[in-house]
Amino acid sequence: MKRLAKWLLTAVAAVGLAACGDSIDDYMDRGTAYQEEGRYQSAIAEYRNVLQEDSNHAEARFRIGEVSLLLGDDAAAEDALRRSARAGIDARHVQPLLATALLRQGKYEQVLEQIDPDSVSDAAVRAELLAAHAEAHAQAGRLPEARRALDAALDADRNSVRALVVAARAAQGAGQMGEAILYLERAEEVAPTSPAVWLVRAEVERQLGNWEEAIAAYRRSLEQPPSDVSRQEHFNARGRLVEALLTQNQMEAARTEVQTMLRQGNRHPYANYLAGLIALGDDDLSQANEHLQRVLSVSPDSVPGRALMGAVRYRQGQYAQAITLLQEALSARPDDLRTRLILVASLREAGDERQATRVLAGGVREHSDDPQALTALSQAAGDDIDGVIADLERRQAQGDTGARQARLGLAQALVGGGATDPAMAMLQQLETGDADEELTRRQFIALAALRAGDTDRALSEARSVVSDYPDRAGAHNLLGGIYLNMGRNDDARASFQRALELDRNSVQTLFNLGLLAADEGELDQAVQYFEQGLERSPGNLGVKLRLADVHQQRGDGQAALRWLNRAVESHPESPQAAVALARFQYAFGEPDEAVRAAERAVRVSPGNALALSLLGVAKLEAGDAAGAVERLQAAYQLAPEDPDVRFHLARAQASAGDENAAMETLQRLVEDYPERPEAPAVIARMQLRDGDHEAALQTARQLQEHDAGRGEGAVLEGHIHADRGDSEAAAEAYQRAVDEGRRDALGPLVAHRHELGMEDAGAPIEAWIENNPDDAAARLSLADWYGQVGDYAGMVRQYERLVEMSARPNAALTNTLAWGDSQFGD
């Protein structure tokens, strides 16, 4: 033990002797090197060693202040910088950093009192200090003073990065995005590696809806150490990047960034909130719960944390807890549509329909001027819409000044959604308002009549509106829309042109002219009108969705997809946009992408039966039968009378292996909707798969009595005969199906004609394509037929045309084309 103690004393003495050999210059050199490497704690340790030797060493004090700012310890930075100034460091070095330390602590009055731009002669430093004054005035709400200080800063140095960043933020706050970008472009030229410049650029691009540009700017900001932003701003910038990535469905990139945030602060509420959000999207409720518990333990009053935990509890079936959390979150943020809709769904699951109705009515009042939100709320109301209307009427009678506008907005949403009866009743009961409101009310009475199929009344109402408001473009737009719906295109065009004469910038008129052009097959002209409308109103969701439709009609799937993505980006809270995107991706054979888009729609509007149904169908096509059953059952509970939901539920049940449940669902569907062919068709297929040919044949022939020439029963009969080995009967049934327009019967028809030895076995497909040259599926069948009989040249011709027709690059088509070329040595 004595030998060990002696060794320890010797070691300590050796260390002490080594330390005594370091000079102040050595400490400063090492501190500077550590600081340049970003090893800030080590740098501070070296600078403190200097102060142990010389407590008045001004540069060491200054460097501690400088590094403390980089570490986010603003109070320590303030103290060190003040002491360095007293020790003799020049004001032009101290004042800009001290201003930053004070601003980050919210000490705005001290900035104005103690940071003196006149204390420095250097124009660049003076500009920085004036910019700090502008920030302090702005934070204190004194905008005119902020503007004057900012102008003075830019007069002192037009290339001051700090002044340009402050000017860009001020322009962004005023909604002057073009001006903000001009300031930022100048700042980028002066300081291309400034994190502050790129962070503000990211926020401006985000506000403009330019998500890819915002993501790139966030990344540029994060590539640099936080030299001119606080560490908290730097950390939060990564969180904002995650939010942008999630908006763009870049899930893997978002997960990577969140993991970085968690490594930087594993209990930080923002990092854990984002991790919980991703986990909820992944249906990992346990992981979501764990992260959100951390959020609420650190920040128990976090409104986003409570709202998201409420969504988790709803998904877990813990409705009482969900309701408590969601009510608290909604009380703090009554404009949070998503939280409101999840609360409504939770209340309904808990059996409290009355309170659910009240929450919906409150949402209508809150979002009375937001058509997309009103559409989502009216869809969520479903059969309870009468209760919502009654609640609004009662509140208006009690003197609620916003209830009338809410009723008018809800009526418009109901008309748009096809719920014409309650809309018409509400519109007729509404008292006369000012001229604009009255015009709107009467317009929607006409539209409600049109949607209800009463074109005579719609036309009469529209003509009456034009008579009473002859100088209003909206009146002529209404009349033109009625004419367009009636097929009276010349009259419609005259009305729209009159509307355009009255208001050259009318977006609705341009939109209507686009609809007219599309109706007449002038698709390029329709695109021009829609794009002109978007130049005037870039946030118009309806125009973007219609543009996607037109591009799809033109066969330009890539352009259609671009517009759908823009619609989702500009309206991330719109279930309509997400559903449209999901439908497109599903139709183009991308079920995984369709699942993501439909999940977005369900997150935004969890009580939306259409979104749930589409999500279920997409999950089924993506191979997740169990997930499909869950979503479709939820959709069925919301819309039990919807035959499509019930049919897809049966498909999902069968795919999940529960054939008894599937057969029961199908049989009930046949009983309720005997005229629909889908259910008996599936029943016949199930009977055929089980080898019960007689039962399957009987079902197929019964189906032919109801399928109104759609050919489904004939196709099934062909399949049954084919399974029995009766090629002649199969060919006869398939021919009847083809005669009824069933393209999918072409392949089996040709195969059985070949089986029967017919020389012109492929004639039916060739004839079909001659009449339908753009039918890709039929052309694919013909190409396969040529391949089967060894006509590889014919096969290649068809695949070359298929590649030309494809809306996007298709690996499978190109691969098969290459294989066909190889068969004759090319």
KEMAR-447499 format. One record per residue (C-alpha): residue number from 0; x, y, z. Coordinates in pm, whole numbers, plus 50000, padded with zeros to 5 digits. Example, Ala and Ser with C-alpha at 12.3 -4.5 7.8 and 13.67 -1.06 7.14 Angstrom:
BEGIN
    nr    east   north      up
     0   51230   49550   50780
     1   51367   49894   50714
***
This chain:
BEGIN
    nr    east   north      up
     0   50000   50000   50000
     1   50285   50240   50086
     2   50452   50161   49754
     3   50121   50235   49572
     4   50077   50566   49756
     5   50434   50663   49676
     6   50375   50582   49305
     7   50056   50792   49298
     8   50231   51089   49454
     9   50511   51059   49203
    10   50263   51047   48913
    11   50075   51350   49038
    12   50399   51540   49080
    13   50501   51450   48726
    14   50174   51580   48591
    15   50213   51899   48790
    16   50566   51949   48663
    17   50452   51894   48303
    18   50169   52147   48346
    19   50406   52400   48489
    20   50594   52385   48164
    21   50300   52530   47961
    22   50299   52902   47897
    23   50000   53131   47845
    24   50084   53131   47475
    25   50070   52749   47476
    26   49725   52755   47636
    27   49602   53017   47390
    28   49741   52830   47090
    29   49578   52505   47199
    30   49251   52682   47279
    31   49249   52847   46936
    32   49318   52514   46765
    33   49041   52340   46961
    34   48801   52623   46879
    35   48875   52596   46507
    36   48819   52217   46524
    37   48481   52267   46694
    38   48603   52115   47024
    39   48450   52397   47221
    40   48461   52253   47574
    41   48830   52174   47534
    42   48888   52527   47405
    43   48715   52679   47710
    44   48928   52462   47940
    45   49247   52599   47782
    46   49124   52958   47803
    47   49041   52905   48171
    48   49395   52779   48225
    49   49508   53117   48093
    50   49284   53297   48343
    51   49430   53092   48627
    52   49766   53237   48530
    53   49637   53587   48449
    54   49283   53671   48565
    55   49289   53995   48361
    56   49382   53830   48030
    57   49140   54013   47799
    58   49166   53787   47494
    59   49099   53471   47699
    60   48788   53635   47846
    61   48677   53735   47498
    62   48736   53385   47357
    63   48534   53229   47640
    64   48247   53461   47550
    65   48282   53377   47182
    66   48284   53000   47242
    67   48004   53018   47502
    68   47783   53168   47232
    69   47865   52875   47004
    70   47776   52635   47286
    71   47445   52813   47347
    72   47540   52932   47698
    73   47426   53288   47635
    74   47437   53406   47998
    75   47799   53290   48036
    76   47879   53453   47704
    77   47731   53784   47821
    78   47934   53777   48142
    79   48261   53692   47968
    80   48213   53951   47695
    81   48137   54230   47943
    82   48448   54142   48143
    83   48659   54130   47827
    84   48539   54480   47738
    85   48640   54605   48082
    86   48977   54436   48030
    87   49032   54632   47711
    88   48894   54440   47413
    89   48782   54687   47148
    90   48408   54757   47118
    91   48406   54660   46751
    92   48486   54302   46857
    93   48274   54283   47171
    94   47957   54468   47080
    95   47830   54242   46793
    96   47872   53928   47006
    97   47727   54091   47316
    98   47426   54204   47110
    99   47374   53843   47003
   100   47397   53713   47360
   101   47144   53971   47480
   102   46900   53908   47192
   103   46905   53533   47253
   104   46815   53595   47617
   105   46528   53825   47522
   106   46699   54131   47673
   107   46577   54363   47400
   108   46580   54685   47603
   109   46940   54621   47708
   110   47036   54585   47344
   111   46890   54928   47272
   112   47045   55085   47583
   113   47389   54922   47587
   114   47473   54837   47225
   115   47588   55162   47070
   116   47636   55173   46692
   117   47806   55511   46730
   118   48079   55354   46943
   119   48248   55203   46637
   120   48389   55362   46326
   121   48395   55048   46109
   122   48093   55067   45873
   123   48046   54687   45863
   124   48039   54660   46243
   125   47809   54961   46268
   126   47571   54790   46026
   127   47572   54477   46245
   128   47487   54678   46555
   129   47210   54869   46379
   130   47071   54534   46260
   131   47073   54416   46622
   132   46875   54728   46715
   133   46628   54643   46437
   134   46586   54292   46580
   135   46532   54429   46929
   136   46271   54681   46813
   137   46092   54413   46608
   138   46083   54170   46901
   139   45944   54445   47121
   140   45671   54515   46863
   141   45805   54853   46751
   142   45800   54791   46377
   143   45849   55149   46248
   144   46161   55184   46466
   145   46280   54844   46345
   146   46240   54953   45985
   147   46436   55275   46042
   148   46721   55088   46215
   149   46730   54833   45935
   150   46742   55101   45665
   151   47029   55268   45852
   152   47213   54934   45875
   153   47189   54874   45500
   154   47291   55234   45433
   155   47602   55175   45644
   156   47689   54849   45465
   157   47464   54714   45193
   158   47648   54378   45215
   159   47611   54329   45591
   160   47503   53966   45624
   161   47334   54026   45958
   162   47138   54322   45821
   163   47040   54128   45507
   164   46919   53833   45717
   165   46715   54061   45942
   166   46572   54236   45635
   167   46479   53901   45479
   168   46304   53791   45798
   169   46113   54118   45814
   170   46003   54085   45451
   171   45898   53725   45512
   172   45694   53829   45814
   173   45519   54091   45601
   174   45441   53833   45333
   175   45678   54000   45082
   176   45846   53679   44967
   177   46002   53818   44651
   178   46173   54093   44850
   179   46290   53839   45109
   180   46451   53625   44839
   181   46631   53928   44691
   182   46788   54005   45030
   183   46885   53640   45075
   184   47042   53612   44731
   185   47263   53910   44814
   186   47352   53754   45151
   187   47434   53421   44982
   188   47681   53598   44752
   189   47856   53760   45048
   190   47846   53463   45290
   191   47767   53137   45104
   192   47841   52926   45413
   193   47630   53125   45663
   194   47388   52892   45847
   195   47160   53189   45926
   196   47124   53280   45559
   197   47032   52927   45453
   198   46799   52880   45749
   199   46595   53187   45656
   200   46602   53078   45291
   201   46459   52741   45396
   202   46176   52906   45589
   203   46089   53134   45295
   204   46084   52843   45048
   205   45874   52643   45293
   206   45621   52925   45322
   207   45604   52941   44941
   208   45534   52567   44926
   209   45866   52495   44750
   210   45942   52189   44960
   211   46239   52048   44770
   212   46410   52389   44772
   213   46334   52422   45145
   214   46483   52079   45215
   215   46799   52167   45022
   216   46832   52498   45212
   217   46787   52329   45552
   218   47061   52085   45457
   219   47293   52369   45352
   220   47232   52538   45687
   221   47305   52219   45881
   222   47624   52144   45688
   223   47795   52433   45869
   224   47871   52470   46241
   225   47627   52708   46414
   226   47843   53016   46375
   227   47572   53280   46335
   228   47274   53090   46474
   229   47228   52954   46824
   230   47274   52584   46893
   231   46901   52569   46969
   232   46822   52724   46631
   233   47060   52477   46469
   234   46890   52186   46648
   235   46543   52315   46561
   236   46647   52356   46197
   237   46702   51981   46183
   238   46354   51933   46324
   239   46210   52163   46060
   240   46398   51960   45800
   241   46232   51645   45937
   242   45889   51810   45909
   243   45962   51904   45547
   244   46082   51551   45467
   245   45765   51405   45619
   246   45555   51640   45408
   247   45732   51495   45103
   248   45695   51136   45230
   249   46074   51098   45244
   250   46040   50870   45543
   251   46386   50711   45554
   252   46561   51047   45531
   253   46333   51180   45808
   254   46416   50881   46031
   255   46789   50940   45982
   256   46761   51305   46084
   257   46549   51222   46389
   258   46809   50968   46502
   259   47070   51245   46479
   260   46847   51469   46692
   261   46802   51194   46951
   262   47177   51142   46972
   263   47217   51515   47034
   264   46946   51515   47301
   265   46773   51184   47374
   266   46519   51349   47604
   267   46464   51662   47401
   268   46087   51711   47356
   269   46110   51819   46991
   270   46322   51519   46889
   271   46094   51278   47075
   272   45781   51441   46932
   273   45909   51388   46578
   274   46014   51032   46661
   275   45665   50969   46800
   276   45506   51116   46488
   277   45707   50881   46265
   278   45632   50582   46486
   279   45260   50657   46474
   280   45279   50673   46095
   281   45449   50332   46103
   282   45168   50193   46324
   283   45429   50129   46595
   284   45206   50247   46880
   285   45436   50118   47154
   286   45732   50317   47021
   287   45513   50624   46964
   288   45388   50601   47322
   289   45743   50575   47459
   290   45865   50884   47278
   291   45559   51089   47366
   292   45585   50992   47732
   293   45931   51152   47724
   294   45788   51464   47562
   295   45523   51505   47832
   296   45760   51421   48117
   297   45995   51702   48010
   298   45726   51939   47882
   299   45393   51840   48042
   300   45209   52138   47888
   301   45324   52066   47532
   302   45017   52115   47314
   303   45157   51921   47013
   304   45269   51644   47248
   305   44923   51614   47405
   306   44754   51619   47065
   307   44977   51345   46928
   308   44946   51135   47243
   309   44570   51171   47206
   310   44599   51030   46853
   311   44802   50737   46990
   312   44544   50667   47262
   313   44268   50677   46998
   314   44454   50421   46789
   315   44505   50208   47101
   316   44131   50213   47172
   317   44180   50407   47498
   318   43909   50657   47413
   319   43861   50821   47755
   320   44229   50914   47777
   321   44229   51022   47413
   322   43933   51254   47473
   323   44099   51422   47773
   324   44426   51482   47590
   325   44262   51598   47269
   326   44022   51834   47446
   327   44313   51998   47627
   328   44508   52035   47302
   329   44208   52171   47113
   330   44134   52421   47390
   331   44485   52563   47342
   332   44472   52548   46961
   333   44110   52560   46843
   334   44220   52594   46477
   335   44391   52250   46481
   336   44165   52065   46238
   337   44338   51729   46267
   338   44309   51723   46646
   339   43943   51821   46621
   340   43863   51538   46380
   341   44041   51278   46595
   342   43851   51409   46898
   343   43521   51366   46709
   344   43616   51009   46618
   345   43712   50936   46983
   346   43386   51080   47116
   347   43187   50867   46876
   348   43377   50554   46978
   349   43297   50642   47340
   350   42928   50679   47249
   351   42908   51055   47310
   352   42745   51159   46982
   353   42605   51483   47127
   354   42947   51614   47225
   355   43091   51499   46891
   356   42829   51711   46717
   357   42916   52012   46932
   358   43286   51972   46850
   359   43206   51954   46479
   360   42987   52264   46498
   361   43267   52445   46681
   362   43500   52348   46400
   363   43261   52489   46141
   364   43259   52822   46329
   365   43637   52818   46366
   366   43700   52741   45997
   367   43406   52928   45844
   368   43628   53085   45575
   369   43827   52769   45488
   370   43647   52560   45222
   371   43883   52263   45254
   372   43841   52244   45631
   373   43463   52278   45599
   374   43459   51993   45347
   375   43653   51772   45588
   376   43420   51865   45877
   377   43105   51803   45673
   378   43239   51464   45564
   379   43322   51378   45925
   380   42970   51479   46030
   381   42810   51224   45795
   382   42460   51141   45913
   383   42500   51381   46207
   384   42500   51686   45980
   385   42148   51784   46090
   386   42271   51810   46448
   387   42560   52033   46341
   388   42321   52257   46148
   389   42084   52277   46445
   390   42372   52374   46676
   391   42474   52657   46441
   392   42115   52781   46412
   393   42080   52783   46790
   394   42403   52979   46833
   395   42298   53236   46575
   396   41965   53278   46755
   397   42163   53337   47076
   398   42354   53621   46911
   399   42670   53446   46791
   400   42785   53688   46519
   401   42999   53429   46341
   402   42731   53161   46319
   403   42567   53299   46004
   404   42893   53298   45809
   405   42962   52947   45941
   406   42621   52828   45819
   407   42682   52979   45476
   408   43026   52821   45451
   409   42894   52483   45563
   410   42614   52501   45305
   411   42874   52558   45033
   412   43076   52258   45152
   413   42764   52041   45157
   414   42676   52142   44802
   415   43028   52056   44692
   416   43000   51719   44863
   417   42661   51640   44707
   418   42457   51670   45030
   419   42204   51893   44856
   420   41897   51844   45078
   421   42043   51980   45404
   422   42234   52244   45207
   423   41921   52367   45029
   424   41722   52378   45352
   425   41993   52580   45526
   426   42040   52820   45234
   427   41668   52891   45213
   428   41643   52953   45588
   429   41938   53193   45598
   430   41834   53553   45642
   431   41935   53811   45382
   432   42283   53947   45448
   433   42499   54206   45278
   434   42524   54214   44897
   435   42821   53976   44874
   436   42673   53723   45117
   437   42336   53738   44945
   438   42495   53679   44605
   439   42682   53381   44746
   440   42368   53240   44908
   441   42168   53258   44586
   442   42451   53116   44380
   443   42465   52810   44600
   444   42089   52766   44591
   445   42125   52735   44213
   446   42420   52497   44248
   447   42234   52286   44505
   448   41940   52255   44264
   449   42181   52155   43988
   450   42353   51893   44203
   451   42009   51757   44299
   452   41925   51712   43930
   453   41671   51996   43909
   454   41824   52176   43609
   455   41512   52382   43540
   456   41519   52538   43885
   457   41897   52580   43870
   458   41871   52768   43541
   459   41583   52982   43667
   460   41776   53073   43985
   461   42092   53155   43785
   462   41905   53378   43540
   463   41743   53557   43833
   464   42086   53616   43989
   465   42220   53761   43661
   466   41914   53987   43638
   467   41972   54121   43991
   468   42354   54139   43966
   469   42425   54220   43598
   470   42765   54376   43671
   471   42902   54092   43884
   472   43132   53840   43716
   473   43023   53576   43968
   474   42664   53591   43848
   475   42762   53529   43485
   476   43003   53253   43594
   477   42714   53082   43770
   478   42488   53096   43465
   479   42770   52973   43243
   480   42831   52681   43476
   481   42465   52581   43460
   482   42472   52598   43079
   483   42793   52393   43071
   484   42635   52124   43287
   485   42335   52115   43053
   486   42559   52072   42747
   487   42476   52417   42610
   488   42840   52503   42547
   489   42784   52805   42323
   490   42564   52969   42587
   491   42821   52876   42852
   492   43102   53035   42653
   493   42906   53357   42609
   494   42843   53378   42985
   495   43205   53309   43073
   496   43330   53567   42823
   497   43094   53825   42974
   498   43230   53739   43319
   499   43586   53785   43189
   500   43494   54126   43046
   501   43371   54230   43391
   502   43675   54093   43574
   503   43990   54016   43373
   504   44155   53861   43678
   505   43868   53630   43772
   506   44024   53296   43859
   507   43684   53128   43858
   508   43618   53245   43503
   509   43951   53107   43380
   510   43878   52786   43564
   511   43536   52762   43399
   512   43681   52829   43055
   513   43928   52549   43125
   514   43640   52317   43214
   515   43462   52415   42893
   516   43774   52349   42685
   517   43822   52011   42854
   518   43458   51923   42790
   519   43508   51996   42420
   520   43827   51790   42405
   521   44054   52095   42371
   522   44290   51967   42638
   523   44587   52191   42555
   524   44360   52495   42572
   525   44220   52370   42904
   526   44573   52346   43045
   527   44643   52705   42938
   528   44332   52837   43111
   529   44401   52642   43430
   530   44763   52758   43442
   531   44655   53120   43387
   532   44418   53079   43680
   533   44697   52943   43898
   534   44918   53239   43812
   535   44655   53458   43977
   536   44568   53216   44256
   537   44861   52976   44311
   538   44696   52817   44613
   539   44378   52703   44434
   540   44345   52333   44516
   541   44055   52266   44278
   542   44246   52396   43978
   543   44550   52183   44059
   544   44341   51867   44089
   545   44159   51945   43766
   546   44492   52009   43589
   547   44605   51666   43701
   548   44287   51517   43552
   549   44342   51694   43220
   550   44704   51580   43197
   551   44589   51228   43270
   552   44337   51256   42986
   553   44621   51374   42760
   554   44815   51059   42851
   555   45082   51256   43037
   556   45096   51066   43364
   557   45416   51239   43478
   558   45257   51584   43451
   559   44944   51458   43629
   560   45158   51323   43912
   561   45348   51652   43940
   562   45026   51849   43983
   563   44888   51603   44236
   564   45207   51629   44439
   565   45185   52008   44421
   566   44826   51989   44543
   567   44932   51780   44843
   568   45233   52006   44914
   569   45026   52325   44907
   570   44738   52170   45105
   571   44901   51918   45343
   572   44589   51917   45563
   573   44350   51840   45276
   574   44217   51483   45264
   575   44082   51560   44916
   576   44431   51619   44775
   577   44581   51314   44948
   578   44293   51091   44832
   579   44333   51213   44472
   580   44705   51133   44483
   581   44640   50792   44637
   582   44384   50708   44370
   583   44626   50801   44095
   584   44908   50595   44239
   585   44677   50300   44295
   586   44549   50321   43937
   587   44906   50327   43807
   588   45003   50015   43997
   589   45199   50172   44283
   590   45016   50043   44593
   591   45297   50130   44837
   592   45288   50494   44728
   593   44908   50482   44737
   594   44925   50354   45097
   595   45143   50648   45200
   596   44914   50903   45039
   597   44601   50742   45185
   598   44764   50726   45530
   599   44819   51101   45504
   600   44449   51148   45426
   601   44350   50933   45725
   602   44586   51124   45956
   603   44428   51450   45847
   604   44072   51317   45862
   605   44047   50995   46064
   606   43667   50983   46032
   607   43677   51000   45652
   608   43524   50676   45521
   609   43655   50735   45168
   610   44013   50778   45289
   611   43991   50471   45513
   612   43842   50265   45231
   613   44111   50373   44986
   614   44381   50299   45243
   615   44234   49952   45295
   616   44226   49880   44921
   617   44583   50006   44877
   618   44704   49794   45170
   619   44533   49493   45015
   620   44715   49547   44684
   621   45041   49603   44873
   622   45002   49260   45037
   623   44892   49369   45385
   624   44562   49180   45407
   625   44530   49213   45785
   626   44587   49589   45768
   627   44336   49610   45484
   628   44068   49432   45690
   629   44125   49669   45983
   630   44092   49982   45769
   631   43798   49857   45565
   632   43610   49749   45878
   633   43659   50103   46014
   634   43529   50243   45684
   635   43232   50004   45696
   636   43138   50125   46046
   637   43137   50482   45914
   638   42959   50402   45586
   639   42768   50073   45628
   640   42549   50142   45323
   641   42842   50187   45083
   642   42850   49872   44865
   643   43206   49939   44747
   644   43336   49939   45104
   645   43158   49611   45176
   646   43286   49451   44858
   647   43649   49542   44926
   648   43609   49431   45287
   649   43507   49087   45158
   650   43811   49079   44930
   651   44036   49165   45222
   652   43874   48907   45449
   653   43930   48639   45184
   654   44292   48744   45135
   655   44346   48732   45511
   656   44222   48372   45512
   657   43884   48434   45674
   658   43674   48294   45391
   659   43365   48239   45602
   660   43353   48608   45691
   661   43420   48699   45328
   662   43135   48478   45200
   663   42899   48619   45463
   664   42985   48977   45366
   665   42937   48897   44998
   666   42606   48721   45044
   667   42466   49015   45243
   668   42589   49244   44968
   669   42408   49038   44703
   670   42088   49050   44908
   671   42105   49428   44947
   672   42236   49512   44599
   673   42133   49235   44354
   674   42197   49464   44057
   675   42570   49498   44134
   676   42787   49234   43967
   677   43095   49246   44189
   678   42977   49032   44480
   679   42823   48742   44283
   680   43133   48746   44062
   681   43356   48689   44363
   682   43118   48426   44500
   683   43134   48240   44166
   684   43515   48256   44171
   685   43526   48119   44524
   686   43289   47836   44424
   687   43506   47768   44119
   688   43821   47760   44328
   689   43653   47508   44561
   690   43572   47290   44257
   691   43195   47336   44282
   692   43140   47387   43909
   693   42762   47352   43914
   694   42715   47612   44187
   695   42964   47845   44017
   696   42790   47806   43679
   697   42452   47878   43836
   698   42591   48193   44004
   699   42754   48307   43679
   700   42431   48263   43481
   701   42230   48446   43749
   702   42484   48724   43727
   703   42429   48756   43352
   704   42065   48841   43423
   705   42171   49149   43621
   706   42504   49268   43479
   707   42338   49477   43205
   708   42562   49363   42924
   709   42884   49423   43119
   710   43003   49072   43032
   711   43115   48973   43382
   712   42887   48670   43396
   713   43003   48556   43050
   714   43370   48584   43154
   715   43303   48375   43460
   716   43114   48117   43259
   717   43414   48095   43027
   718   43644   48037   43326
   719   43418   47762   43458
   720   43404   47579   43122
   721   43779   47618   43088
   722   43833   47464   43432
   723   43614   47174   43323
   724   43827   47128   43008
   725   43545   47224   42767
   726   43733   47457   42528
   727   43445   47490   42284
   728   43198   47608   42550
   729   43468   47829   42702
   730   43545   47994   42366
   731   43175   48055   42305
   732   43134   48222   42648
   733   43449   48431   42611
   734   43334   48547   42265
   735   43006   48669   42418
   736   43207   48856   42681
   737   43426   49019   42412
   738   43115   49115   42217
   739   42995   49289   42535
   740   43318   49487   42553
   741   43522   49275   42793
   742   43886   49322   42699
   743   44003   49077   42967
   744   43827   48795   42782
   745   44048   48841   42473
   746   44347   48645   42604
   747   44156   48335   42713
   748   43939   48351   42399
   749   44245   48339   42175
   750   44403   48063   42384
   751   44096   47842   42351
   752   44062   47918   41980
   753   44422   47802   41946
   754   44340   47493   42154
   755   44057   47415   41910
   756   44300   47440   41616
   757   44162   47757   41456
   758   44409   47905   41203
   759   44320   48268   41282
   760   44319   48216   41658
   761   44462   48567   41729
   762   44210   48748   41508
   763   43990   48876   41796
   764   44277   49067   41961
   765   44402   49206   41631
   766   44053   49332   41548
   767   44014   49482   41895
   768   44341   49677   41870
   769   44253   49800   41522
   770   43944   49959   41680
   771   44120   50057   42007
   772   44483   50147   41919
   773   44551   50307   42262
   774   44437   50006   42463
   775   44762   49906   42634
   776   44619   49601   42809
   777   44486   49454   42485
   778   44815   49528   42311
   779   44996   49348   42593
   780   44772   49044   42540
   781   44851   49048   42167
   782   45224   49076   42236
   783   45204   48776   42471
   784   45011   48585   42207
   785   45277   48655   41945
   786   45539   48535   42192
   787   45350   48211   42257
   788   45329   48125   41885
   789   45692   48229   41817
   790   45622   48547   41621
   791   45891   48748   41801
   792   45898   49026   41544
   793   45527   49084   41603
   794   45586   49066   41979
   795   45864   49328   41959
   796   45646   49565   41755
   797   45378   49555   42023
   798   45625   49602   42311
   799   45790   49897   42134
   800   45449   50063   42114
   801   45377   49977   42479
   802   45702   50143   42590
   803   45606   50455   42391
   804   45260   50459   42554
   805   45387   50415   42911
   806   45337   50723   43130
   807   45670   50661   43301
   808   45978   50438   43250
   809   45873   50076   43299
   810   46147   49823   43372
   811   45929   49518   43306
   812   45822   49635   42960
   813   46175   49733   42860
   814   46316   49405   42989
   815   46064   49199   42790
   816   46133   49409   42480
   817   46504   49334   42516
   818   46429   48962   42552
   819   46215   48973   42237
   820   46499   49141   42042
   821   46735   48868   42159
   822   46513   48597   42012
   823   46609   48694   41658
   824   46968   48795   41724
   825   46930   49174   41755
***
